[in-house]
């Protein structure tokens, strides 16, 4: 699904896995201001937003049957 989105992967029936890794040391050092530590989550959300047109097309295709 949507190569340009990065690592979106089918994870089974009706699911999408969007993996991201949070570095425990960065979390500990930055706490409570977690901007850098949560950057992987921001990147994963950006990938999902970039994949939105492909997801819309897939939903249209599935619901038109």
mmCIF file of the N, C-alpha and C atoms, coordinates in Angstrom:
data_MODEL
# 
_entry.id   MODEL 
# 
loop_
_atom_site.group_PDB 
_atom_site.id 
_atom_site.type_symbol 
_atom_site.label_atom_id 
_atom_site.label_alt_id 
_atom_site.label_comp_id 
_atom_site.label_asym_id 
_atom_site.label_entity_id 
_atom_site.label_seq_id 
_atom_site.pdbx_PDB_ins_code 
_atom_site.Cartn_x 
_atom_site.Cartn_y 
_atom_site.Cartn_z 
_atom_site.occupancy 
_atom_site.B_iso_or_equiv 
_atom_site.pdbx_formal_charge 
_atom_site.auth_seq_id 
_atom_site.auth_comp_id 
_atom_site.auth_asym_id 
_atom_site.auth_atom_id 
_atom_site.pdbx_PDB_model_num 
ATOM 1   N N  . UNK A 1 1  ? 0.837   -1.181 0.000  1.00 0.00 ? 1  UNK A N  1 
ATOM 2   C CA . UNK A 1 1  ? 0.000   0.000  0.000  1.00 0.00 ? 1  UNK A CA 1 
ATOM 3   C C  . UNK A 1 1  ? 0.880   1.242  0.000  1.00 0.00 ? 1  UNK A C  1 
ATOM 4   N N  . UNK A 1 2  ? 0.742   2.110  -0.901 1.00 0.00 ? 2  UNK A N  1 
ATOM 5   C CA . UNK A 1 2  ? 1.369   3.438  -0.962 1.00 0.00 ? 2  UNK A CA 1 
ATOM 6   C C  . UNK A 1 2  ? 2.850   3.451  -0.580 1.00 0.00 ? 2  UNK A C  1 
ATOM 7   N N  . UNK A 1 3  ? 3.696   3.046  -1.524 1.00 0.00 ? 3  UNK A N  1 
ATOM 8   C CA . UNK A 1 3  ? 5.137   3.025  -1.260 1.00 0.00 ? 3  UNK A CA 1 
ATOM 9   C C  . UNK A 1 3  ? 5.655   4.386  -0.816 1.00 0.00 ? 3  UNK A C  1 
ATOM 10  N N  . UNK A 1 4  ? 5.115   5.473  -1.408 1.00 0.00 ? 4  UNK A N  1 
ATOM 11  C CA . UNK A 1 4  ? 5.615   6.800  -1.067 1.00 0.00 ? 4  UNK A CA 1 
ATOM 12  C C  . UNK A 1 4  ? 5.354   7.159  0.393  1.00 0.00 ? 4  UNK A C  1 
ATOM 13  N N  . UNK A 1 5  ? 4.502   6.411  1.058  1.00 0.00 ? 5  UNK A N  1 
ATOM 14  C CA . UNK A 1 5  ? 4.195   6.697  2.455  1.00 0.00 ? 5  UNK A CA 1 
ATOM 15  C C  . UNK A 1 5  ? 5.216   6.093  3.398  1.00 0.00 ? 5  UNK A C  1 
ATOM 16  N N  . UNK A 1 6  ? 6.084   5.246  2.915  1.00 0.00 ? 6  UNK A N  1 
ATOM 17  C CA . UNK A 1 6  ? 7.099   4.669  3.792  1.00 0.00 ? 6  UNK A CA 1 
ATOM 18  C C  . UNK A 1 6  ? 6.787   3.237  4.148  1.00 0.00 ? 6  UNK A C  1 
ATOM 19  N N  . UNK A 1 7  ? 6.603   2.943  5.412  1.00 0.00 ? 7  UNK A N  1 
ATOM 20  C CA . UNK A 1 7  ? 6.505   1.568  5.860  1.00 0.00 ? 7  UNK A CA 1 
ATOM 21  C C  . UNK A 1 7  ? 5.086   1.144  6.222  1.00 0.00 ? 7  UNK A C  1 
ATOM 22  N N  . UNK A 1 8  ? 4.094   1.680  5.544  1.00 0.00 ? 8  UNK A N  1 
ATOM 23  C CA . UNK A 1 8  ? 2.745   1.179  5.768  1.00 0.00 ? 8  UNK A CA 1 
ATOM 24  C C  . UNK A 1 8  ? 2.708   -0.278 5.352  1.00 0.00 ? 8  UNK A C  1 
ATOM 25  N N  . UNK A 1 9  ? 2.137   -1.125 6.183  1.00 0.00 ? 9  UNK A N  1 
ATOM 26  C CA . UNK A 1 9  ? 2.095   -2.551 5.899  1.00 0.00 ? 9  UNK A CA 1 
ATOM 27  C C  . UNK A 1 9  ? 0.735   -3.098 6.282  1.00 0.00 ? 9  UNK A C  1 
ATOM 28  N N  . UNK A 1 10 ? 0.226   -4.015 5.468  1.00 0.00 ? 10 UNK A N  1 
ATOM 29  C CA . UNK A 1 10 ? -0.985  -4.716 5.865  1.00 0.00 ? 10 UNK A CA 1 
ATOM 30  C C  . UNK A 1 10 ? -0.657  -5.604 7.044  1.00 0.00 ? 10 UNK A C  1 
ATOM 31  N N  . UNK A 1 11 ? -1.470  -5.560 8.085  1.00 0.00 ? 11 UNK A N  1 
ATOM 32  C CA . UNK A 1 11 ? -1.162  -6.319 9.279  1.00 0.00 ? 11 UNK A CA 1 
ATOM 33  C C  . UNK A 1 11 ? -2.169  -7.402 9.557  1.00 0.00 ? 11 UNK A C  1 
ATOM 34  N N  . UNK A 1 12 ? -2.958  -7.730 8.588  1.00 0.00 ? 12 UNK A N  1 
ATOM 35  C CA . UNK A 1 12 ? -4.002  -8.706 8.800  1.00 0.00 ? 12 UNK A CA 1 
ATOM 36  C C  . UNK A 1 12 ? -5.322  -8.119 8.313  1.00 0.00 ? 12 UNK A C  1 
ATOM 37  N N  . UNK A 1 13 ? -6.365  -8.797 8.603  1.00 0.00 ? 13 UNK A N  1 
ATOM 38  C CA . UNK A 1 13 ? -7.675  -8.379 8.120  1.00 0.00 ? 13 UNK A CA 1 
ATOM 39  C C  . UNK A 1 13 ? -8.066  -7.023 8.702  1.00 0.00 ? 13 UNK A C  1 
ATOM 40  N N  . UNK A 1 14 ? -8.319  -6.074 7.817  1.00 0.00 ? 14 UNK A N  1 
ATOM 41  C CA . UNK A 1 14 ? -8.803  -4.740 8.197  1.00 0.00 ? 14 UNK A CA 1 
ATOM 42  C C  . UNK A 1 14 ? -7.875  -3.982 9.141  1.00 0.00 ? 14 UNK A C  1 
ATOM 43  N N  . UNK A 1 15 ? -6.572  -4.172 8.995  1.00 0.00 ? 15 UNK A N  1 
ATOM 44  C CA . UNK A 1 15 ? -5.635  -3.446 9.850  1.00 0.00 ? 15 UNK A CA 1 
ATOM 45  C C  . UNK A 1 15 ? -4.496  -2.864 9.029  1.00 0.00 ? 15 UNK A C  1 
ATOM 46  N N  . UNK A 1 16 ? -3.875  -1.836 9.564  1.00 0.00 ? 16 UNK A N  1 
ATOM 47  C CA . UNK A 1 16 ? -2.666  -1.246 8.993  1.00 0.00 ? 16 UNK A CA 1 
ATOM 48  C C  . UNK A 1 16 ? -1.684  -1.077 10.138 1.00 0.00 ? 16 UNK A C  1 
ATOM 49  N N  . UNK A 1 17 ? -0.474  -1.590 9.970  1.00 0.00 ? 17 UNK A N  1 
ATOM 50  C CA . UNK A 1 17 ? 0.592   -1.393 10.959 1.00 0.00 ? 17 UNK A CA 1 
ATOM 51  C C  . UNK A 1 17 ? 1.442   -0.229 10.501 1.00 0.00 ? 17 UNK A C  1 
ATOM 52  N N  . UNK A 1 18 ? 1.710   0.677  11.392 1.00 0.00 ? 18 UNK A N  1 
ATOM 53  C CA . UNK A 1 18 ? 2.584   1.798  11.095 1.00 0.00 ? 18 UNK A CA 1 
ATOM 54  C C  . UNK A 1 18 ? 3.622   1.881  12.205 1.00 0.00 ? 18 UNK A C  1 
ATOM 55  N N  . UNK A 1 19 ? 4.701   1.108  12.070 1.00 0.00 ? 19 UNK A N  1 
ATOM 56  C CA . UNK A 1 19 ? 5.668   0.994  13.168 1.00 0.00 ? 19 UNK A CA 1 
ATOM 57  C C  . UNK A 1 19 ? 6.482   2.269  13.386 1.00 0.00 ? 19 UNK A C  1 
ATOM 58  N N  . UNK A 1 20 ? 6.818   2.510  14.632 1.00 0.00 ? 20 UNK A N  1 
ATOM 59  C CA . UNK A 1 20 ? 7.744   3.565  14.996 1.00 0.00 ? 20 UNK A CA 1 
ATOM 60  C C  . UNK A 1 20 ? 8.449   3.126  16.279 1.00 0.00 ? 20 UNK A C  1 
ATOM 61  N N  . UNK A 1 21 ? 9.641   3.650  16.491 1.00 0.00 ? 21 UNK A N  1 
ATOM 62  C CA . UNK A 1 21 ? 10.441  3.262  17.650 1.00 0.00 ? 21 UNK A CA 1 
ATOM 63  C C  . UNK A 1 21 ? 10.758  4.505  18.474 1.00 0.00 ? 21 UNK A C  1 
ATOM 64  N N  . UNK A 1 22 ? 10.487  4.435  19.762 1.00 0.00 ? 22 UNK A N  1 
ATOM 65  C CA . UNK A 1 22 ? 10.856  5.515  20.676 1.00 0.00 ? 22 UNK A CA 1 
ATOM 66  C C  . UNK A 1 22 ? 12.100  5.080  21.444 1.00 0.00 ? 22 UNK A C  1 
ATOM 67  N N  . UNK A 1 23 ? 13.106  5.935  21.464 1.00 0.00 ? 23 UNK A N  1 
ATOM 68  C CA . UNK A 1 23 ? 14.346  5.634  22.160 1.00 0.00 ? 23 UNK A CA 1 
ATOM 69  C C  . UNK A 1 23 ? 14.186  5.949  23.646 1.00 0.00 ? 23 UNK A C  1 
ATOM 70  N N  . UNK A 1 24 ? 14.328  4.952  24.495 1.00 0.00 ? 24 UNK A N  1 
ATOM 71  C CA . UNK A 1 24 ? 14.117  5.107  25.933 1.00 0.00 ? 24 UNK A CA 1 
ATOM 72  C C  . UNK A 1 24 ? 15.075  6.126  26.538 1.00 0.00 ? 24 UNK A C  1 
ATOM 73  N N  . UNK A 1 25 ? 16.323  6.130  26.090 1.00 0.00 ? 25 UNK A N  1 
ATOM 74  C CA . UNK A 1 25 ? 17.297  7.074  26.647 1.00 0.00 ? 25 UNK A CA 1 
ATOM 75  C C  . UNK A 1 25 ? 16.917  8.516  26.301 1.00 0.00 ? 25 UNK A C  1 
ATOM 76  N N  . UNK A 1 26 ? 16.512  8.734  25.063 1.00 0.00 ? 26 UNK A N  1 
ATOM 77  C CA . UNK A 1 26 ? 16.079  10.077 24.661 1.00 0.00 ? 26 UNK A CA 1 
ATOM 78  C C  . UNK A 1 26 ? 14.854  10.501 25.453 1.00 0.00 ? 26 UNK A C  1 
ATOM 79  N N  . UNK A 1 27 ? 13.920  9.581  25.661 1.00 0.00 ? 27 UNK A N  1 
ATOM 80  C CA . UNK A 1 27 ? 12.745  9.890  26.478 1.00 0.00 ? 27 UNK A CA 1 
ATOM 81  C C  . UNK A 1 27 ? 13.156  10.319 27.879 1.00 0.00 ? 27 UNK A C  1 
ATOM 82  N N  . UNK A 1 28 ? 14.067  9.591  28.484 1.00 0.00 ? 28 UNK A N  1 
ATOM 83  C CA . UNK A 1 28 ? 14.491  9.880  29.850 1.00 0.00 ? 28 UNK A CA 1 
ATOM 84  C C  . UNK A 1 28 ? 15.221  11.219 29.937 1.00 0.00 ? 28 UNK A C  1 
ATOM 85  N N  . UNK A 1 29 ? 16.087  11.489 28.976 1.00 0.00 ? 29 UNK A N  1 
ATOM 86  C CA . UNK A 1 29 ? 16.868  12.719 28.997 1.00 0.00 ? 29 UNK A CA 1 
ATOM 87  C C  . UNK A 1 29 ? 15.969  13.942 28.780 1.00 0.00 ? 29 UNK A C  1 
ATOM 88  N N  . UNK A 1 30 ? 15.006  13.833 27.884 1.00 0.00 ? 30 UNK A N  1 
ATOM 89  C CA . UNK A 1 30 ? 14.163  14.969 27.534 1.00 0.00 ? 30 UNK A CA 1 
ATOM 90  C C  . UNK A 1 30 ? 13.009  15.217 28.497 1.00 0.00 ? 30 UNK A C  1 
ATOM 91  N N  . UNK A 1 31 ? 12.646  14.216 29.269 1.00 0.00 ? 31 UNK A N  1 
ATOM 92  C CA . UNK A 1 31 ? 11.448  14.311 30.097 1.00 0.00 ? 31 UNK A CA 1 
ATOM 93  C C  . UNK A 1 31 ? 11.468  15.580 30.945 1.00 0.00 ? 31 UNK A C  1 
ATOM 94  N N  . UNK A 1 32 ? 10.393  16.362 31.046 1.00 0.00 ? 32 UNK A N  1 
ATOM 95  C CA . UNK A 1 32 ? 9.059   16.148 30.475 1.00 0.00 ? 32 UNK A CA 1 
ATOM 96  C C  . UNK A 1 32 ? 8.856   16.767 29.091 1.00 0.00 ? 32 UNK A C  1 
ATOM 97  N N  . UNK A 1 33 ? 9.809   17.505 28.529 1.00 0.00 ? 33 UNK A N  1 
ATOM 98  C CA . UNK A 1 33 ? 9.677   18.076 27.187 1.00 0.00 ? 33 UNK A CA 1 
ATOM 99  C C  . UNK A 1 33 ? 10.142  17.033 26.179 1.00 0.00 ? 33 UNK A C  1 
ATOM 100 N N  . UNK A 1 34 ? 9.226   16.443 25.465 1.00 0.00 ? 34 UNK A N  1 
ATOM 101 C CA . UNK A 1 34 ? 9.543   15.247 24.667 1.00 0.00 ? 34 UNK A CA 1 
ATOM 102 C C  . UNK A 1 34 ? 9.544   15.478 23.157 1.00 0.00 ? 34 UNK A C  1 
ATOM 103 N N  . UNK A 1 35 ? 9.817   16.686 22.712 1.00 0.00 ? 35 UNK A N  1 
ATOM 104 C CA . UNK A 1 35 ? 9.750   16.975 21.282 1.00 0.00 ? 35 UNK A CA 1 
ATOM 105 C C  . UNK A 1 35 ? 10.629  16.053 20.448 1.00 0.00 ? 35 UNK A C  1 
ATOM 106 N N  . UNK A 1 36 ? 11.910  15.930 20.796 1.00 0.00 ? 36 UNK A N  1 
ATOM 107 C CA . UNK A 1 36 ? 12.818  15.075 20.024 1.00 0.00 ? 36 UNK A CA 1 
ATOM 108 C C  . UNK A 1 36 ? 12.478  13.601 20.222 1.00 0.00 ? 36 UNK A C  1 
ATOM 109 N N  . UNK A 1 37 ? 12.132  13.236 21.426 1.00 0.00 ? 37 UNK A N  1 
ATOM 110 C CA . UNK A 1 37 ? 11.852  11.829 21.719 1.00 0.00 ? 37 UNK A CA 1 
ATOM 111 C C  . UNK A 1 37 ? 10.625  11.335 20.964 1.00 0.00 ? 37 UNK A C  1 
ATOM 112 N N  . UNK A 1 38 ? 9.660   12.214 20.737 1.00 0.00 ? 38 UNK A N  1 
ATOM 113 C CA . UNK A 1 38 ? 8.442   11.797 20.046 1.00 0.00 ? 38 UNK A CA 1 
ATOM 114 C C  . UNK A 1 38 ? 8.504   12.032 18.535 1.00 0.00 ? 38 UNK A C  1 
ATOM 115 N N  . UNK A 1 39 ? 9.657   12.451 18.040 1.00 0.00 ? 39 UNK A N  1 
ATOM 116 C CA . UNK A 1 39 ? 9.815   12.679 16.600 1.00 0.00 ? 39 UNK A CA 1 
ATOM 117 C C  . UNK A 1 39 ? 9.469   11.438 15.773 1.00 0.00 ? 39 UNK A C  1 
ATOM 118 N N  . UNK A 1 40 ? 9.818   10.208 16.198 1.00 0.00 ? 40 UNK A N  1 
ATOM 119 C CA . UNK A 1 40 ? 9.421   9.037  15.404 1.00 0.00 ? 40 UNK A CA 1 
ATOM 120 C C  . UNK A 1 40 ? 7.901   8.892  15.292 1.00 0.00 ? 40 UNK A C  1 
ATOM 121 N N  . UNK A 1 41 ? 7.177   9.249  16.324 1.00 0.00 ? 41 UNK A N  1 
ATOM 122 C CA . UNK A 1 41 ? 5.717   9.202  16.260 1.00 0.00 ? 41 UNK A CA 1 
ATOM 123 C C  . UNK A 1 41 ? 5.208   10.249 15.278 1.00 0.00 ? 41 UNK A C  1 
ATOM 124 N N  . UNK A 1 42 ? 5.785   11.444 15.317 1.00 0.00 ? 42 UNK A N  1 
ATOM 125 C CA . UNK A 1 42 ? 5.418   12.480 14.347 1.00 0.00 ? 42 UNK A CA 1 
ATOM 126 C C  . UNK A 1 42 ? 5.667   12.006 12.921 1.00 0.00 ? 42 UNK A C  1 
ATOM 127 N N  . UNK A 1 43 ? 6.800   11.342 12.704 1.00 0.00 ? 43 UNK A N  1 
ATOM 128 C CA . UNK A 1 43 ? 7.134   10.834 11.368 1.00 0.00 ? 43 UNK A CA 1 
ATOM 129 C C  . UNK A 1 43 ? 6.127   9.778  10.930 1.00 0.00 ? 43 UNK A C  1 
ATOM 130 N N  . UNK A 1 44 ? 5.716   8.905  11.846 1.00 0.00 ? 44 UNK A N  1 
ATOM 131 C CA . UNK A 1 44 ? 4.733   7.872  11.514 1.00 0.00 ? 44 UNK A CA 1 
ATOM 132 C C  . UNK A 1 44 ? 3.398   8.501  11.145 1.00 0.00 ? 44 UNK A C  1 
ATOM 133 N N  . UNK A 1 45 ? 2.996   9.522  11.884 1.00 0.00 ? 45 UNK A N  1 
ATOM 134 C CA . UNK A 1 45 ? 1.737   10.210 11.571 1.00 0.00 ? 45 UNK A CA 1 
ATOM 135 C C  . UNK A 1 45 ? 1.839   10.912 10.223 1.00 0.00 ? 45 UNK A C  1 
ATOM 136 N N  . UNK A 1 46 ? 2.995   11.523 9.929  1.00 0.00 ? 46 UNK A N  1 
ATOM 137 C CA . UNK A 1 46 ? 3.191   12.154 8.622  1.00 0.00 ? 46 UNK A CA 1 
ATOM 138 C C  . UNK A 1 46 ? 3.049   11.131 7.496  1.00 0.00 ? 46 UNK A C  1 
ATOM 139 N N  . UNK A 1 47 ? 3.598   9.932  7.689  1.00 0.00 ? 47 UNK A N  1 
ATOM 140 C CA . UNK A 1 47 ? 3.469   8.878  6.674  1.00 0.00 ? 47 UNK A CA 1 
ATOM 141 C C  . UNK A 1 47 ? 2.007   8.513  6.466  1.00 0.00 ? 47 UNK A C  1 
ATOM 142 N N  . UNK A 1 48 ? 1.263   8.422  7.550  1.00 0.00 ? 48 UNK A N  1 
ATOM 143 C CA . UNK A 1 48 ? -0.149  8.095  7.444  1.00 0.00 ? 48 UNK A CA 1 
ATOM 144 C C  . UNK A 1 48 ? -0.900  9.187  6.686  1.00 0.00 ? 48 UNK A C  1 
ATOM 145 N N  . UNK A 1 49 ? -0.591  10.439 6.977  1.00 0.00 ? 49 UNK A N  1 
ATOM 146 C CA . UNK A 1 49 ? -1.233  11.541 6.267  1.00 0.00 ? 49 UNK A CA 1 
ATOM 147 C C  . UNK A 1 49 ? -0.886  11.529 4.779  1.00 0.00 ? 49 UNK A C  1 
ATOM 148 N N  . UNK A 1 50 ? 0.362   11.200 4.449  1.00 0.00 ? 50 UNK A N  1 
ATOM 149 C CA . UNK A 1 50 ? 0.763   11.109 3.042  1.00 0.00 ? 50 UNK A CA 1 
ATOM 150 C C  . UNK A 1 50 ? 0.044   9.964  2.341  1.00 0.00 ? 50 UNK A C  1 
ATOM 151 N N  . UNK A 1 51 ? -0.275  8.920  3.081  1.00 0.00 ? 51 UNK A N  1 
ATOM 152 C CA . UNK A 1 51 ? -0.952  7.761  2.503  1.00 0.00 ? 51 UNK A CA 1 
ATOM 153 C C  . UNK A 1 51 ? -2.461  7.965  2.402  1.00 0.00 ? 51 UNK A C  1 
ATOM 154 N N  . UNK A 1 52 ? -2.962  9.057  2.951  1.00 0.00 ? 52 UNK A N  1 
ATOM 155 C CA . UNK A 1 52 ? -4.408  9.284  2.999  1.00 0.00 ? 52 UNK A CA 1 
ATOM 156 C C  . UNK A 1 52 ? -5.088  9.137  1.634  1.00 0.00 ? 52 UNK A C  1 
ATOM 157 N N  . UNK A 1 53 ? -4.546  9.714  0.544  1.00 0.00 ? 53 UNK A N  1 
ATOM 158 C CA . UNK A 1 53 ? -5.192  9.527  -0.754 1.00 0.00 ? 53 UNK A CA 1 
ATOM 159 C C  . UNK A 1 53 ? -5.286  8.046  -1.160 1.00 0.00 ? 53 UNK A C  1 
ATOM 160 N N  . UNK A 1 54 ? -4.245  7.274  -0.890 1.00 0.00 ? 54 UNK A N  1 
ATOM 161 C CA . UNK A 1 54 ? -4.281  5.847  -1.223 1.00 0.00 ? 54 UNK A CA 1 
ATOM 162 C C  . UNK A 1 54 ? -5.299  5.119  -0.350 1.00 0.00 ? 54 UNK A C  1 
ATOM 163 N N  . UNK A 1 55 ? -5.387  5.513  0.911  1.00 0.00 ? 55 UNK A N  1 
ATOM 164 C CA . UNK A 1 55 ? -6.375  4.899  1.802  1.00 0.00 ? 55 UNK A CA 1 
ATOM 165 C C  . UNK A 1 55 ? -7.787  5.236  1.341  1.00 0.00 ? 55 UNK A C  1 
ATOM 166 N N  . UNK A 1 56 ? -8.011  6.487  0.932  1.00 0.00 ? 56 UNK A N  1 
ATOM 167 C CA . UNK A 1 56 ? -9.323  6.881  0.414  1.00 0.00 ? 56 UNK A CA 1 
ATOM 168 C C  . UNK A 1 56 ? -9.697  6.044  -0.804 1.00 0.00 ? 56 UNK A C  1 
ATOM 169 N N  . UNK A 1 57 ? -8.736  5.867  -1.708 1.00 0.00 ? 57 UNK A N  1 
ATOM 170 C CA . UNK A 1 57 ? -8.999  5.073  -2.914 1.00 0.00 ? 57 UNK A CA 1 
ATOM 171 C C  . UNK A 1 57 ? -9.327  3.630  -2.556 1.00 0.00 ? 57 UNK A C  1 
ATOM 172 N N  . UNK A 1 58 ? -8.612  3.065  -1.599 1.00 0.00 ? 58 UNK A N  1 
ATOM 173 C CA . UNK A 1 58 ? -8.871  1.689  -1.184 1.00 0.00 ? 58 UNK A CA 1 
ATOM 174 C C  . UNK A 1 58 ? -10.263 1.562  -0.567 1.00 0.00 ? 58 UNK A C  1 
ATOM 175 N N  . UNK A 1 59 ? -10.632 2.525  0.255  1.00 0.00 ? 59 UNK A N  1 
ATOM 176 C CA . UNK A 1 59 ? -11.974 2.494  0.867  1.00 0.00 ? 59 UNK A CA 1 
ATOM 177 C C  . UNK A 1 59 ? -13.043 2.609  -0.199 1.00 0.00 ? 59 UNK A C  1 
ATOM 178 N N  . UNK A 1 60 ? -12.853 3.521  -1.148 1.00 0.00 ? 60 UNK A N  1 
ATOM 179 C CA . UNK A 1 60 ? -13.840 3.656  -2.248 1.00 0.00 ? 60 UNK A CA 1 
ATOM 180 C C  . UNK A 1 60 ? -13.977 2.347  -3.005 1.00 0.00 ? 60 UNK A C  1 
ATOM 181 N N  . UNK A 1 61 ? -12.852 1.708  -3.299 1.00 0.00 ? 61 UNK A N  1 
ATOM 182 C CA . UNK A 1 61 ? -12.877 0.455  -4.040 1.00 0.00 ? 61 UNK A CA 1 
ATOM 183 C C  . UNK A 1 61 ? -13.588 -0.628 -3.244 1.00 0.00 ? 61 UNK A C  1 
ATOM 184 N N  . UNK A 1 62 ? -13.284 -0.731 -1.965 1.00 0.00 ? 62 UNK A N  1 
ATOM 185 C CA . UNK A 1 62 ? -13.900 -1.766 -1.132 1.00 0.00 ? 62 UNK A CA 1 
ATOM 186 C C  . UNK A 1 62 ? -15.387 -1.541 -0.925 1.00 0.00 ? 62 UNK A C  1 
ATOM 187 N N  . UNK A 1 63 ? -15.789 -0.287 -0.809 1.00 0.00 ? 63 UNK A N  1 
ATOM 188 C CA . UNK A 1 63 ? -17.194 0.008  -0.540 1.00 0.00 ? 63 UNK A CA 1 
ATOM 189 C C  . UNK A 1 63 ? -18.046 0.049  -1.800 1.00 0.00 ? 63 UNK A C  1 
ATOM 190 N N  . UNK A 1 64 ? -17.404 0.041  -2.964 1.00 0.00 ? 64 UNK A N  1 
ATOM 191 C CA . UNK A 1 64 ? -18.179 0.066  -4.210 1.00 0.00 ? 64 UNK A CA 1 
ATOM 192 C C  . UNK A 1 64 ? -18.579 -1.320 -4.681 1.00 0.00 ? 64 UNK A C  1 
ATOM 193 N N  . UNK A 1 65 ? -18.098 -2.353 -3.999 1.00 0.00 ? 65 UNK A N  1 
ATOM 194 C CA . UNK A 1 65 ? -18.396 -3.726 -4.410 1.00 0.00 ? 65 UNK A CA 1 
ATOM 195 C C  . UNK A 1 65 ? -19.715 -4.195 -3.865 1.00 0.00 ? 65 UNK A C  1 
# 
